[in-house]
Amino acid sequence: QVQLVESGGGLVQPGGSLRLSCLASRNMFRFYTTMGWSRQAPGKQRELVARLRSGGSTNYADSVKGRFTISRDNAKNTVYLQMNSLKPEDTTVYYCNINGVGTSYWGQGTRVTVSS
């Protein structure tokens, strides 16, 4: 079993930045197929924000392209989401996800609030 713990959420003004972190309880990075960040606003479906494939390619939701960047640190068992130029519509809970062959793990979420 792998546990994922997100951190880094909080309150930020529009135009500001935050970096979310997702710490895995053990090294998944040799086995993962994809890792990513999703978000879910109340009453809406969960939306994939950013995804990193094992080969190194990335893809982003259109709404965050050019503003968000996903990355990983193998030595720290950590996935990051750097969020710049934040907008009020980015306000919601963000979830980390790591997929291996036949397995999928999710964190408990970290809340981001963009407000003046």
PyMOL commands that set and color helices and strands:
alter all, ss='L'
color gray80, all
select helices_A, chain A and resi 74-76+88-90
alter helices_A, ss='H'
color red, helices_A
select strands_A, chain A and resi 4-7+10-12+18-24+34-40+47-53+58-60+68-73+78-83+92-100+103-106+110-114
alter strands_A, ss='S'
color yellow, strands_A
deselect
rebuild
show_as cartoon
